[in-house]
Amino acid sequence: MATYERSVVVRAPFEDVWEFHATIDGLEALTPGWTNLRVEAVRGPDGETDLEEMVAGTKATVSLRPFGIGPRQRATTRIVERERSADDGYFVDEMTGGPFARWRHTHRFEAVPGGTRVIDHVEYALAGGTVGRLASPLAIVGFEPMFRYRHRQTKALLE
């Protein structure tokens, strides 16, 4: 399985950065417009739809149509882990559907002098069996710009 990691230090308190990333609004604000993201549904672990934050067990169904080309790709992401302390925390989402046979994204946040370090760690494999596995390392070309955008936006919105 291929992996990808990127980090940035945001000059903002840990609590602010954590709270921002814990909502579906945060996801929408950090997704580049060229993906044409549409949030179709969000459900908490007990089926509730009016969530203040995405906790473990939350499922979000989204669709994407990158650059407006081709049919919309539907995917479901589920928060499978979420823990935090006073000065660090993480949550993990796993996605099903879309172009990936496997997508496990760990979002880690650490209070550091002057702000908060945001670390995105992704384990992924493209769909398509052996060909997808062999091509997986090349997928970084498609999502590296997305993570650069996410980190720039996090800084722009929270600093």
Backbone as JSON, one array per atom type, in Angstrom:
{
  "sequence": "MATYERSVVVRAPFEDVWEFHATIDGLEALTPGWTNLRVEAVRGPDGETDLEEMVAGTKATVSLRPFGIGPRQRATTRIVERERSADDGYFVDEMTGGPFARWRHTHRFEAVPGGTRVIDHVEYALAGGTVGRLASPLAIVGFEPMFRYRHRQTKALLE",
  "N": [[0.85, -1.17, 0.0], [0.53, 2.25, -0.77], [1.85, 5.28, 0.69], [1.38, 8.62, 1.94], [2.47, 11.74, 3.21], [2.12, 14.9, 4.74], [2.86, 17.98, 6.32], [2.17, 20.96, 8.26], [2.76, 23.99, 10.04], [0.53, 25.88, 11.81], [-0.14, 29.13, 12.8], [-1.95, 29.28, 15.18], [-4.1, 28.6, 17.97], [-4.18, 25.28, 19.35], [-6.77, 24.33, 20.1], [-8.52, 25.85, 18.45], [-7.76, 25.01, 15.88], [-8.25, 22.26, 16.01], [-11.07, 22.23, 16.5], [-12.02, 23.43, 14.13], [-11.34, 21.53, 12.16], [-12.96, 19.46, 12.9], [-15.48, 19.51, 11.86], [-18.05, 19.25, 9.29], [-18.23, 21.53, 7.83], [-15.62, 22.46, 7.94], [-14.34, 20.54, 6.34], [-15.54, 21.14, 3.85], [-14.62, 23.78, 3.49], [-11.92, 23.34, 3.14], [-11.59, 21.92, 0.84], [-10.56, 21.97, -2.46], [-12.03, 24.04, -5.01], [-11.94, 23.01, -7.61], [-12.51, 20.35, -7.39], [-15.2, 20.11, -7.24], [-16.83, 19.4, -5.04], [-19.57, 17.89, -3.43], [-21.52, 17.64, -0.64], [-23.47, 15.07, 0.19], [-24.82, 13.73, 2.26], [-24.74, 13.58, 5.84], [-24.29, 11.67, 8.66], [-24.52, 10.97, 12.06], [-23.2, 8.65, 14.55], [-25.49, 7.62, 15.76], [-27.41, 8.05, 13.9], [-28.17, 10.69, 13.75], [-28.56, 13.9, 12.15], [-27.93, 16.58, 12.46], [-25.18, 17.63, 13.24], [-22.74, 18.88, 15.51], [-20.07, 18.32, 15.56], [-17.9, 16.0, 13.9], [-17.82, 12.91, 15.07], [-16.38, 9.76, 16.21], [-17.63, 7.17, 14.24], [-19.26, 8.73, 12.66], [-20.63, 9.18, 9.43], [-20.08, 10.38, 6.18], [-21.46, 11.07, 3.11], [-20.28, 11.85, 0.0], [-19.88, 13.54, -3.16], [-17.84, 13.88, -6.03], [-16.6, 15.72, -8.8], [-14.11, 16.07, -10.48], [-12.66, 18.88, -11.99], [-14.97, 19.2, -13.44], [-15.29, 17.17, -15.24], [-16.44, 14.19, -16.71], [-18.55, 11.68, -15.11], [-20.09, 12.2, -11.86], [-18.28, 11.13, -9.02], [-19.0, 9.04, -6.44], [-18.55, 8.74, -2.95], [-18.11, 7.37, 0.33], [-17.2, 8.44, 3.48], [-15.95, 7.53, 6.64], [-15.61, 8.26, 10.04], [-13.39, 6.57, 11.89], [-11.77, 6.47, 14.09], [-11.09, 8.6, 16.88], [-9.46, 10.74, 18.95], [-8.36, 12.84, 21.63], [-6.29, 15.04, 23.58], [-5.33, 17.55, 25.93], [-3.42, 18.94, 24.43], [-2.92, 17.63, 22.04], [-4.17, 15.61, 19.33], [-6.06, 13.32, 17.27], [-7.79, 12.14, 14.34], [-9.22, 9.56, 12.37], [-10.19, 8.86, 9.12], [-11.87, 6.65, 6.94], [-12.34, 5.88, 3.58], [-14.76, 4.71, 1.29], [-15.6, 3.66, -1.97], [-15.4, 5.75, -4.95], [-12.21, 6.5, -6.56], [-10.4, 4.93, -5.17], [-9.29, 1.84, -3.86], [-8.57, 1.53, -1.31], [-8.44, 3.84, 1.32], [-7.14, 5.51, 3.89], [-7.06, 7.98, 6.1], [-5.22, 9.75, 8.32], [-5.58, 12.37, 10.47], [-3.64, 14.45, 12.23], [-2.98, 16.49, 15.08], [-0.95, 18.74, 16.79], [-0.03, 20.66, 19.54], [2.38, 23.14, 19.34], [5.25, 25.24, 20.02], [4.16, 28.48, 19.41], [1.96, 27.74, 17.87], [0.07, 25.28, 16.05], [0.82, 22.09, 14.9], [-0.18, 20.52, 11.97], [-0.75, 17.41, 10.69], [-1.06, 15.37, 7.96], [-1.6, 12.11, 7.14], [-1.72, 9.58, 4.84], [-2.79, 6.4, 3.84], [-3.07, 4.47, 1.03], [-4.6, 2.88, -1.85], [-5.08, 2.47, -5.24], [-8.07, 1.59, -7.03], [-8.62, -1.3, -9.11], [-7.21, -3.67, -9.05], [-4.22, -5.5, -9.67], [-3.04, -3.72, -11.52], [-3.95, -1.26, -10.51], [-2.69, -1.3, -7.99], [0.0, -1.19, -8.77], [0.03, 1.29, -10.0], [-0.58, 3.01, -7.93], [1.42, 4.61, -6.47], [1.66, 6.73, -8.26], [-0.64, 8.18, -7.99], [-0.31, 10.26, -6.3], [0.24, 12.52, -7.77], [-2.25, 13.46, -8.43], [-3.48, 14.03, -5.91], [-1.68, 15.51, -4.36], [-1.72, 18.35, -4.98], [-4.2, 18.93, -3.8], [-3.75, 18.57, -1.04], [-1.77, 20.48, -0.61], [-3.31, 22.76, -1.06], [-5.22, 22.46, 1.02], [-3.61, 22.88, 3.29], [-2.64, 25.48, 2.87], [-5.08, 26.87, 2.93], [-5.95, 26.29, 5.55], [-4.08, 27.74, 7.04], [-4.65, 30.33, 6.03], [-7.3, 30.73, 6.85], [-7.25, 30.4, 9.63], [-5.07, 31.69, 10.83]],
  "CA": [[0.0, 0.0, 0.0], [1.29, 3.49, -0.84], [1.58, 6.25, 1.76], [1.66, 10.03, 1.66], [2.39, 12.55, 4.42], [2.42, 16.32, 4.6], [2.55, 18.7, 7.56], [2.3, 22.41, 8.26], [2.51, 24.62, 11.33], [-0.44, 26.97, 11.71], [-0.02, 30.02, 13.95], [-3.27, 29.36, 15.8], [-4.17, 27.67, 19.1], [-4.59, 23.9, 19.1], [-8.22, 24.19, 20.22], [-9.16, 26.42, 17.26], [-7.45, 24.16, 14.72], [-8.98, 21.02, 16.23], [-12.51, 22.45, 16.3], [-12.27, 23.7, 12.71], [-11.23, 20.29, 11.39], [-13.91, 18.48, 13.42], [-16.81, 19.76, 11.3], [-18.21, 19.08, 7.84], [-17.93, 22.84, 7.25], [-14.17, 22.49, 7.77], [-14.04, 19.74, 5.15], [-15.94, 21.9, 2.66], [-13.75, 24.95, 3.35], [-10.56, 22.92, 2.8], [-11.59, 21.16, -0.4], [-10.44, 22.9, -3.6], [-13.2, 24.17, -5.86], [-11.84, 22.21, -8.84], [-13.03, 18.99, -7.15], [-16.66, 20.18, -7.32], [-17.34, 18.6, -3.93], [-20.95, 18.05, -2.98], [-21.83, 16.8, 0.51], [-24.81, 14.52, -0.05], [-25.45, 13.39, 3.54], [-23.88, 13.37, 7.0], [-25.04, 11.0, 9.72], [-23.76, 10.61, 13.24], [-23.24, 7.21, 14.86], [-26.85, 7.24, 16.14], [-28.3, 8.44, 12.83], [-28.51, 12.11, 13.79], [-28.09, 14.65, 10.98], [-27.55, 17.94, 12.84], [-23.99, 17.39, 14.05], [-21.82, 19.99, 15.78], [-18.75, 17.83, 15.19], [-17.87, 14.64, 13.39], [-17.24, 12.03, 16.08], [-16.19, 8.4, 15.72], [-18.88, 6.59, 13.79], [-19.92, 9.61, 11.71], [-20.46, 8.86, 8.01], [-20.43, 11.46, 5.25], [-21.49, 10.67, 1.71], [-19.92, 13.0, -0.83], [-19.61, 13.24, -4.56], [-16.83, 14.75, -6.63], [-16.52, 15.73, -10.26], [-12.92, 16.88, -10.69], [-12.59, 19.74, -13.18], [-16.22, 19.15, -14.18], [-15.15, 16.18, -16.31], [-16.94, 12.85, -16.42], [-19.66, 11.58, -14.15], [-19.75, 12.39, -10.44], [-17.79, 9.95, -8.3], [-19.57, 9.01, -5.1], [-17.74, 8.06, -1.94], [-18.53, 7.51, 1.72], [-16.1, 8.46, 4.43], [-16.41, 7.23, 8.0], [-14.64, 8.51, 11.09], [-13.25, 5.28, 12.57], [-11.08, 6.72, 15.36], [-10.98, 10.02, 17.22], [-9.0, 10.92, 20.33], [-7.63, 14.07, 21.86], [-5.94, 15.44, 24.94], [-5.29, 19.02, 26.01], [-2.53, 19.57, 23.45], [-2.78, 16.91, 20.78], [-5.31, 14.77, 19.01], [-6.1, 12.81, 15.9], [-8.93, 11.36, 13.93], [-8.95, 8.77, 11.19], [-11.35, 8.55, 8.28], [-11.68, 5.66, 5.88], [-13.26, 6.15, 2.48], [-15.13, 3.63, 0.38], [-16.11, 4.22, -3.22], [-14.45, 6.63, -5.61], [-11.14, 5.84, -7.32], [-9.47, 4.21, -4.31], [-9.69, 0.58, -3.24], [-8.3, 1.75, 0.12], [-8.08, 5.22, 1.69], [-7.17, 5.69, 5.34], [-6.46, 9.32, 6.28], [-5.04, 10.15, 9.71], [-5.41, 13.81, 10.67], [-3.04, 14.6, 13.57], [-2.82, 17.88, 15.49], [-0.07, 18.83, 17.96], [0.34, 22.0, 19.98], [3.83, 23.39, 19.29], [5.48, 26.66, 20.31], [3.68, 29.4, 18.38], [0.81, 27.31, 17.08], [-0.36, 23.89, 15.98], [1.28, 21.33, 13.73], [-1.21, 19.69, 11.34], [-0.09, 16.35, 9.94], [-1.95, 14.5, 7.2], [-0.95, 10.85, 6.75], [-2.69, 8.8, 4.06], [-2.45, 5.09, 3.3], [-4.04, 4.35, -0.05], [-4.38, 2.02, -3.0], [-6.06, 2.69, -6.3], [-8.88, 0.45, -7.46], [-8.14, -1.87, -10.37], [-6.4, -4.87, -8.86], [-2.76, -5.41, -9.78], [-2.7, -2.49, -12.22], [-4.17, -0.19, -9.56], [-1.62, -1.34, -6.98], [1.24, -0.72, -9.4], [-0.1, 2.71, -10.33], [-0.9, 3.78, -6.73], [2.35, 5.69, -6.15], [1.46, 7.85, -9.19], [-1.85, 8.92, -7.61], [0.12, 11.46, -5.58], [0.15, 13.64, -8.71], [-3.61, 13.97, -8.36], [-3.93, 14.59, -4.65], [-0.71, 16.44, -3.76], [-2.24, 19.73, -5.02], [-5.31, 19.05, -2.86], [-3.22, 18.74, 0.31], [-1.14, 21.81, -0.56], [-4.42, 23.7, -0.93], [-5.77, 22.31, 2.37], [-2.71, 23.49, 4.27], [-2.67, 26.94, 2.65], [-6.38, 27.35, 3.41], [-5.96, 26.21, 7.01], [-3.32, 28.9, 7.49], [-5.35, 31.55, 5.66], [-8.54, 30.86, 7.6], [-7.09, 30.33, 11.09], [-4.01, 32.54, 11.4]],
  "C": [[0.9, 1.24, 0.0], [0.92, 4.4, 0.32], [1.99, 7.64, 1.3], [1.57, 10.76, 2.99], [2.82, 13.97, 4.11], [2.05, 17.0, 5.92], [2.78, 20.19, 7.38], [2.09, 22.89, 9.69], [1.63, 25.83, 11.08], [-0.29, 27.82, 12.97], [-1.41, 30.3, 14.53], [-3.3, 28.34, 16.94], [-4.69, 26.29, 18.68], [-6.11, 23.77, 19.1], [-8.95, 24.7, 18.98], [-8.97, 25.52, 16.04], [-8.23, 22.85, 14.82], [-10.47, 21.2, 15.92], [-12.85, 22.68, 14.83], [-12.28, 22.41, 11.89], [-12.27, 19.24, 11.8], [-15.31, 18.63, 12.83], [-16.85, 19.49, 9.8], [-17.95, 20.4, 7.14], [-16.43, 22.99, 7.02], [-13.75, 21.71, 6.53], [-14.37, 20.53, 3.89], [-15.02, 23.08, 2.42], [-12.35, 24.57, 2.87], [-10.48, 22.11, 1.52], [-11.55, 22.12, -1.58], [-11.69, 22.89, -4.48], [-13.16, 23.29, -7.09], [-12.33, 20.77, -8.65], [-14.54, 18.94, -7.31], [-17.31, 19.26, -6.28], [-18.8, 18.93, -3.66], [-21.14, 17.1, -1.79], [-23.28, 16.36, 0.36], [-25.54, 14.23, 1.26], [-24.38, 13.24, 4.61], [-24.75, 12.78, 8.09], [-24.09, 10.64, 10.86], [-23.92, 9.14, 13.55], [-24.63, 6.72, 15.28], [-27.88, 7.67, 15.1], [-28.66, 9.9, 12.79], [-27.87, 12.85, 12.6], [-27.63, 16.06, 11.3], [-26.36, 17.87, 13.81], [-23.18, 18.67, 14.27], [-20.41, 19.6, 15.42], [-18.86, 16.4, 14.73], [-17.11, 13.78, 14.4], [-17.03, 10.65, 15.47], [-17.55, 7.79, 15.4], [-19.65, 7.46, 12.81], [-19.6, 9.17, 10.28], [-20.87, 10.07, 7.18], [-20.38, 10.88, 3.84], [-21.27, 11.92, 0.88], [-19.86, 12.55, -2.28], [-18.66, 14.3, -5.08], [-16.94, 14.64, -8.15], [-15.34, 16.61, -10.62], [-12.9, 17.58, -12.05], [-13.86, 19.71, -14.02], [-16.22, 18.13, -15.3], [-15.69, 14.83, -15.84], [-18.08, 12.86, -15.43], [-19.17, 11.84, -12.73], [-19.3, 11.06, -9.86], [-18.31, 10.05, -6.87], [-18.65, 8.25, -4.16], [-18.37, 8.29, -0.56], [-17.3, 7.48, 2.59], [-16.67, 8.29, 5.83], [-15.29, 7.53, 8.98], [-14.55, 7.23, 11.92], [-12.53, 5.4, 13.91], [-11.05, 8.22, 15.6], [-10.61, 10.13, 18.69], [-8.28, 12.25, 20.43], [-7.33, 14.25, 23.34], [-5.92, 16.97, 24.93], [-4.45, 19.65, 24.9], [-2.21, 18.73, 22.23], [-4.02, 16.04, 20.56], [-5.21, 14.27, 17.59], [-7.48, 12.23, 15.63], [-8.58, 10.69, 12.62], [-10.25, 8.59, 10.43], [-10.93, 7.53, 7.24], [-12.75, 5.88, 4.84], [-13.51, 4.88, 1.68], [-15.78, 4.27, -0.83], [-15.08, 5.16, -3.81], [-13.33, 5.84, -6.25], [-10.21, 4.96, -6.48], [-10.07, 2.92, -3.77], [-9.52, 0.7, -1.73], [-7.87, 3.19, 0.31], [-8.25, 5.34, 3.18], [-6.36, 6.95, 5.63], [-6.43, 9.64, 7.77], [-4.74, 11.63, 9.75], [-4.87, 13.97, 12.09], [-2.78, 16.08, 13.83], [-2.0, 17.91, 16.77], [0.18, 20.28, 18.3], [1.86, 22.09, 19.96], [4.04, 24.85, 19.65], [5.04, 27.54, 19.12], [2.5, 28.92, 17.57], [0.5, 25.83, 17.19], [0.21, 23.25, 14.73], [0.11, 20.45, 13.27], [-0.47, 18.68, 10.47], [-1.16, 15.5, 9.27], [-1.14, 13.28, 6.76], [-2.01, 10.0, 6.07], [-2.06, 7.48, 3.63], [-3.5, 4.81, 2.24], [-3.61, 3.33, -1.1], [-5.48, 2.33, -4.01], [-6.85, 1.42, -6.57], [-8.26, -0.11, -8.74], [-7.19, -3.03, -10.2], [-4.91, -4.61, -8.96], [-2.33, -4.11, -10.47], [-2.86, -1.29, -11.29], [-3.09, -0.14, -8.5], [-0.32, -0.8, -7.55], [1.21, 0.78, -9.67], [-0.31, 3.59, -9.1], [0.11, 4.88, -6.4], [2.19, 6.92, -7.06], [0.25, 8.69, -8.82], [-1.5, 10.2, -6.87], [0.04, 12.69, -6.48], [-1.24, 14.26, -8.65], [-3.98, 14.59, -7.03], [-2.92, 15.46, -3.92], [-1.21, 17.89, -3.83], [-3.39, 19.96, -4.04], [-4.78, 19.3, -1.44], [-2.46, 20.06, 0.44], [-2.21, 22.87, -0.35], [-4.99, 23.66, 0.5], [-4.9, 23.03, 3.4], [-2.65, 25.01, 4.1], [-3.98, 27.53, 3.19], [-6.47, 27.33, 4.93], [-5.24, 27.42, 7.57], [-4.11, 30.19, 7.23], [-6.59, 31.78, 6.52], [-8.34, 30.96, 9.12], [-6.0, 31.23, 11.66], [-4.47, 33.98, 11.53]]
}
